[in-house]
Amino acid sequence: CFYWILCYTSAMEKYLQNYPLTNLKKLSLAIKRPLTFVDLETTGLLHERHFAIIEVGLVHINGNTVIEESSLINPQMHIPEYITGITGITNEMVRGKKTFETFVSYFEKISKQNNIFRICYF
């Protein structure tokens, strides 16, 4: 299952503070399925036509086990200065990193095993 979560904060950690980790662990145990929260950084904002993913952050909760992952992604396009100002991610940081296509099979795998929650910011 894939769910959209609407947040009005600028960091996944602040979102998770609003829903104490203890409660999320209990939810994972109750439904007997892992939960995965996904946060994406991109080269543009929602109103822009063309943008690409530059970072994927994941928090996996499986009962009492919590695993955090973060990967920089090569967007195969220029990261505008204003996005670097927001995210701190530069063109140099993503140069030579894997492209998003290499992560697709991983996302397909975890989406079959976990309930996926996408963090959205406004």
Helices and strands as residue ranges (DSSP letters): E 2-7, H 12-18, H 21-31, E 35-42, E 53-62, E 65-72, H 81-87, H 91-94, H 101-113, E 115-121
